[in-house]
C-alpha cells in the first residue's frame, strides 16, 4: 500500500513538472543541462512528498538544436528502506511542439 501511494504521488509530481515546463519559454529550456539536475518540489506538495527528490535531464533529440527531450525522475524510499524511482518525459520544441509520454 505504501509503494502504491508513493508511486501515485511520484506520478503527480512528474505531471506537475511537465505542466510547469510547458509554460516555460525556449530560451530557458535550451539552457537546461544534459546531466541530472535537482529540481525544487512545487510548494503544493509540501507535507505529502516528504522524502521525495526530483531531478531533470534535458538532451537534444538527434542532431537537432531546436528540439529537446526532458526527463523528470522522482526518487524516494519506501517504508522498508528500499529505493524506488519513477520517470516521465516530454519533448520540447523551439516552435512549440509538446509531446508527452511516460516510461
N, C-alpha and C positions, 0 to 999 in steps of 0.2 A: 504494500500500500504506500509506503514511504517513497519508493522508487517511482511509482506511477505518479504520485502527486508532484514530485520534484521534476519529472520529465515534462509534465504539463506546464509547470512554472517556467522551465527552460524554454519550451516552445513559445510561450507567451513573451518571454524576454527577446528571443530571436525575432519574432514577428514585430515587436515594438521597435527594435533596432532597424529592421528593414524599412518599416514605415517612416521612421525618422530620416533614414538615408534618402528616401525618395523626395524629401523636402529640401535636400541639400543641392547646392549648385555644383557644376562640373569642376570649377576651379578648386573647390575644397576636396572633392573626391579624387581628382587627379593627383593630389598631394599625399594621399594615403599610402602607407608603407606596404611593401610586399611581404614583410615579416609580421608575425603576430604582434599586435599592439593592444595593450589593455584598454578597455572601454569602461567608462564610469556608468554604473547602472542608473537607469532612469529613476528619479525620486518616487515615482508611483509604485515601485517595487519595494520600498522601504519596509522592513519587517518581514515581508513574505519571502524575500530572496536572500536571507542571511546565509552566508557561506557559499554563495554563487559567485563565480567570476566570469567575465565576458572578455573575449578578445576578437579583434577584427583583422582580417588579412585581405589585401587588395592586389590582384595580379592582372596584368594586361592579358587580353584574350588574343591568342595567336600573335600576329605581327602588327596588330592594330594599336595605335596610340590613343584612340578615342573610345575605347571600349574596355571596361574592367569587370572582372568577376570579384565580388565582395563576399567573403565568407565570415560569418559570425559563429564563434564556438563558445558554448556555455559549459563550464565545468563545476562540479560540486561533489561532495562526499555524502554517501547515504548514511543511515543511522548505524550501519555495521562498520563504517570506516572505509568502505570500498569507494574508489573514484569512479565517477560517471561523467560523460560528456554528450552533448548533442550539438549538431551543427546545422546551419541553414545558409543558403547562398542566394544571391541575386546578381543580375547583370546590370551594369550602369553604363549607359552610352552618353557621349557628349551631347548628342542631339535628342536625348530623351527616351531612349528605348529601355524599358524596365521589364525584365522577365524574372519571375521569382520561382524557385523550386527548392525543395528540401531534400536532403540526402538521407 
